[in-house]
């Protein structure tokens, strides 16, 4: 079996669909008495290789902007007397059981014009059991997705001018089948005058109703839509007409990328071609919303991606540098995460649990390539790229959570509670680590390959061979990979004990565990701290003036100067400061970030501690910090006389 022969095609990879052991629910216990007139829930059928008979007609109405309600009507062919319908639970790209069934409402089922009662599964609330009436050949299911007006619990997907249609949050599908074995015929009604971007094939668009060619459930879920009153579609494919930037905006004046800005995204597509050497899609549609009303998102799909940026992303370009790596990151996922995917994330359907053991490749190496492509395309200058790298390195150099929790375990974070923020991020560790710390690990690997090969090989060679296996150009049937596959591919580029290299960095925890920063010095730079950021550093971080993480051990946010991001074991922590306090005074002066910065600088003399007056509700307290280390902001400093490998990594490829 070849290195990448985990699977030849999606049907073979979805091996869980072929055996009863892949059932997506907890096995039922002994039959219990019938309580309240409801029989015990039947077993939920496990997905099999069979194809669901017929085509499910799927009609969406997204015109109720006032109530922010999306209404759905599904006409489902039936061939048996019993049917279980599933609401998607494990959502692709979320790596967790995050399907928002709490927003699913109004389920009404009819057959031959008569109401049919349903009952929710007693163990799995994402499953609905139906006894189909004799003689019925189809049922009609109608329901609503109650989208939210704020981002408190779920992100906003409907605004007066934009709808982000994520089909998997507003559909039901038959249990017992693979997502590739169920065919949907989708359509959507949009507000009058709206346009849209989507990777589906439009067969008609009349009177506000867009109808699409029938697709399997897998492709439907992987093809979200951005629709809006203000819309523009731009070709960014220098090699053809297969990659487009679809922009929706709160206001028409924001649909104004310059030719130069468009050229940078065209460069990004070209540099990705040169990195990976092939394309695994028939077309690719970037979906970009310029908004402060829609909930923020950056979510990968095989032939598209969902992205948001501020309304002035293009019109205030110099202020948007921090968000420019988003599209390169999501585009990289077309190769890493969608075409080549961790084998344990290739589940049969959306109610089979996902496993996340390789997110440090799926997300971590994607984060690495997203930053590299940003620099190679010119979306970031080399200076900006180095500033971002310094910030990442400093965070992990100062992260105490590694004492108890290794990087490998953070891959489970989403399953512990989907991206729930904590009050002690430096101690808890979490989602960001399998992105950002893993990206540092891949820089370490890249520079090591370069050093060992005398700069004849690099991680580029890994990317081309691993994410674009020979003979797969143009194919977009997902293939799975394992840890052993990653190690074998690295060894094929440059022989080394890559298994130990990776496991050492993934599994290290304890007082002696350190961040994977060797790639910095091997790349020609060292991490230092300065007391005053330069103009470029200030431009890259709008909140630099309120960031005291590497001095006092916290940051300030909002008009109340709320203390947050408290460093576990830092000066503020040791003085007994926890989350939720507002800074109201520094010494005898009303608090501002500038006043606090001046106090930190003055305290270097050691003549007096830094005195903070804090408020939390009705409580007032005074805290003295005996800190004399001055302000500390991270920077990468060039090591003279060494090879600038990081600079070479960021340099655009000519072929």
Secondary structure, 3 states (H helix, E strand, C coil): CCCCCCCCCHHHHCHHHHCHHHCCCCCCCCCCCCECCECCCCCCCCCECCCCCCEEEEEEEEEECCCCEEEEEEEEECCCCEEEEEECCCECCCCECCCCHHHEEEEEEEECCEEECEEECCCCCCEEEEECCCCCCEEEEEEEEECCCCCCCCCCCECCCEEEECHHHCCEEECCECHHHCEEEEEEECCCCCEEEECCCEEEEECCEEEECCEEHHHHHCCCEEEECCEEEEECCCCCCCEEEEEEECCHHHCCCCHHHHHHHHHHHHHHHHHHCCCCCCCEEEEEEECCCCCCCEEECCCEEEEEECCCCCCCHHHCHHHCHHHHHHHHCCCECCCEEEHHHCCCCCCCCCCCCCHHHHCHHHHHHHHHHHHHHCCCCHHHHHHHHHHHHHHHHCCHHHHCCCHHHHCCHHHHCCCCCCCCHHHHCCHHHHHHHHHHHHHHHHHHHHHHCCCCCCHHHHHHHHHCCCCCCCCCCCEEECHHHHHHHHHHHCCCCHHHHHHHHHHCCCCCCCCCCHHHHHCCEEEEEECCCCHHHHHHCCCHHHEECCCCCEEEECCCCEEECCCCCCHHHHCCCCCCCEEEEECCEECCHHHHHHHHHHHHHCCCCEEEEEEECCEEEEEEECCCCCCCEEEEEECCCCCCHHHHHCCCCCC
